Amino acid sequence: MTSVEDRLQRLEAEMDRLRPSLHDRLARLGQTTQTAKPAGASSPAPLSAGRVIGAIAAVARHFFGWMGAELPKFLTAFVLLWFGWGIKDSVDLSIKQRQLDLSYAKEMQGLLQKMGEKDAEMTQLHSTAVVLASYGAPALPSLLSELRYSGLRAEAAIAGIRSVALTQPAPVCEALPRALSNRGRQFDWQAQLKVVGVLGENDCTGAVVPLTDYRAAVAAAAKGKSAAFEEIVRELPLSPAEDYPRLLATIDRSLAMLKR
Amino acid sequence: MTMGISRLARAAACACCTLLLADAAHATIVECKPAAAGSYTVFLSEPMFPTTAFASKDQMRAFLQRLQFVLDQGRNREWVQSPTTDVRFVVCTNRAPALDGQEFVPSLIDTLHAGRVLLEIWGQLDAARPPGGTSRLWAQINYLLVPMQHASNLKEPAPRALQRLEYLDAAAPPPGDFVRLIARPLDIDAFVAAAFGFKLLREGQRELAHENLCRASALLGQMVRRELAPGTLKDLTALHAFVLTLASRAVAELQSDPAYSKTGTLRLQHPKQPCAGEE
């Protein structure tokens, strides 16, 4: 007789010695199942909302109890994680934008030096301003700075600003009205005349109020009361009888375009 | 007949010279600052020239400086100015517009006009040296009347603003003096008086405008009597007529202005003959 058979015989003997016996236990389990079936025969009862909430509350209670004093730390960490995840993209974007602006500024420096060259030729100034304009909105401060110079540089600058406005009118419309109200007297009336034209051409509806204020200052100056206009323009026109009507006509044309 | 052939040969020589110069020189417009605020300015830009006219750019610039001196200080001006309306000549170094003036776009004219620039003068110079003969100077000078061009850009009636005149020095003692060739005739005075008169009229200084317009009319009247190319004559005649129209306008506006003195000299002037007694 093998050892396996010995083991089986020993196991059967152990089962025979069980009280109640294995057969009795199986028979009792069968009876219990039969008696329970008629009562729950239809279907298992659905979970009500109350029971679900109750279950969740129980889990939460259990969880809070389990966390104990560590709970506030955990909640703080969770909130920080959530907040960080939420702003991560916009911060990344902002940093990248800053880096881009910085690299643009370095690249634009050479172009600005070219515009400031003594005896710079008109076509060179224009082409440089248009290349500057290809940087889009970041080029606006440089172009506005060039607009402060009268003559060919201002001509080139306004050509550049017009180029930017073709693709990105919003930043142009936001930046230009300041040239009409800047009390630093950085711009001459000819530069302002060009600015007025660009505002009208590009549907800068937000510029209606600054244009109206500017018109009031020019109209007063045309009548001999130039105090308000002197505060915002570098030099008064050399030929008032000719220049003021022209300036007023340009403002009116732009305002009419914007109110259309 | 001989004169006709000579003129033909000269025209052919000039045409060749123009082509050569157009190749040799590159038109450039650089910044040129008008005279001090309050003054009216005439720009003297650099002319195109072959080496027969000037050996170097420095020589040409020395010529421009002398021209500026002669025009600005060394002669009696034929236009009329008051103590507050001074006309000054300014040399524009490195500024050399194309012969057809194509760079004078409206925005550039606007800038010039607002800076009270009346006239821009440039062109081309040449000196022909026939073997064994004395050198003969030739110049083609462009006069851009800025107020007229400005009016034209604004779609207002105006004559051709770019006037072009040729000068040939038949016997030129001392030889090679382009200043004498260009400054001697009263053409510059005529154009300055015309542009100045128009600008003053637009600025509301009618009396001074009238005086200058009538002076311009008299000088232009002399110019159209010269032997001129048909195109030049036509342009000058139109300018002359325009100047007279402006003078009439000045008289009419003054006479209808209640602020104008009752004893003003122009009260008796008939607007249809605005320059009677002054030419």
Interface residues (C-beta under 8 A of the other chain):
Chain A: D119 A120 E121 M122 T123 S150 G151 L152 R153 A154 E155 I158 Q190 E235 P237 L238 S239 P240 A241 E242 D243
Chain B: T28 I29 V30 E31 K33 A37 G38 T93 N94 E103 S107 L108 D110 T111 A114 G115 R116 K199 R202 E203 G204
